[in-house]
Amino acid sequence: MSLKVGIVGLPNTGKTTLFNSMTGLDQPVSSFPFTTTQPFLGAVSVPDERLDKLVSIYHPKKVVHASIEFVDIPGLGIGASKGEGLGNGFLVSIRESDAIVEVVRCFESEDVPVDGKIDPEADIENLGLELIFADLDVVEKRLPRLETKAKSKSDKDAMVEYDILCRCHEQLLNMKPIRDLHLSKEDEKVIRAYAFLTAKPILYVLNISESEIGKEDSEVVKRIKAKAEAEGSMAITLSAEVEYEISKLDDADKEVFLAEYGLERPGLNAVVQASYSLLGLETIFTCGEKDCHAWTYHKGMKAPQVAGCIHTDFERGFIRMEVVSYEDLIKSGSEQKAKELNLYRLEGKEYIVKDGDIVNIRFNV
């Protein structure tokens, strides 16, 4: 399952530093606006302690984590929706993303200048407006083409689409994102092809200074987190610069570095896991002597569809899914013991797969 998360932010927020920290790449970073002039893509493993424990049981030759692709999207500034800055061409990269990580500057630095004062709340509002204007442009170009068909009642599909777009139009005119409309699954399917920017789930990464790590959140950070929770989004704090330094260390030095800051794990883990959660994703495992593999699927999927996330033939020829829960296997201590305790079970096509299930697919094509 291919998943892509777009990293966006106004100039000099630390967006590319965060991207480099997560992907291990080394794209150029500078105090000058618009240093990044093209999208960069990198795959990131999803940290999962459960997979680590399964490896200790199976001792496989190969370990494969689930992964998410992150893309560093440049060119977003005030006026981007109208072609200012580097223009609105890079909005396409956001449309191709499944979710958005918005990096928000919450740090002061003489080395990284900013026009005016540091105002995270204003930055969030301004960038949000750019995305709203971009969506509004799409809707207003489409509505006239649908109106005649919809009002003549000659095309039922056009009538449905027109009604949904009218609701989206009103929402955008009120300067509110489409995600706040809470459209039904059926409505979302109708307008999916538009890939509206403001319909995508969003994670705010509040980029704080090194001196703020481990301290109580500032009042502005508290307000942003409260806003994110109210709108069904997420917000986390980290220092992108510190995370970049951590990413360059070996495992032993990382532990020492984290301990110095009073951190249990890198903040990047939280970014990846939060992105995973925003997309409504869960994980199953296939395990054996050959490999332990984490697979991504959408929460609520039934067994054949989840099997298809592993291989299309598995869905096409699905017969049964042999399943044991992660908790049961860990308590048993081994696959053999779990089978002796009859903890494995066979599930059919109507089984709704659960996060952490360890599965073996029975199929015939």
Secondary structure, DSSP 8 states (H G I E B T S, - for coil): ---EEEEE-STTSSHHHHHHHHH-------SSTT---S-EEEEEE---HHHHHHHHHH--SEEE--EEEEEE-----TTGGGT-TT-STTHHHHHT-SEEEEEEE----SSS--SS---HHHHHHHHHHHHHHHHHHHHHHHHHHHHHHHHHT--HHHHHHHHHHHHHHHHHHTT--GGGG---HHHHHHHGGG--GGGS-EEEEEE--GGGTTS---HHHHHHHHHHHHTT-EEEEE-HHHHHHHHTS-HHHHHHHHHHTT-SS-HHHHHHHHHHHHTTEEEEEEESSSEEEEEEEETT-BHHHHHHHH-HHHHHTEEEEEEE-HHHHHHHSSHHHHHHTT--EEE-TT-B--TT-EEEEEE--
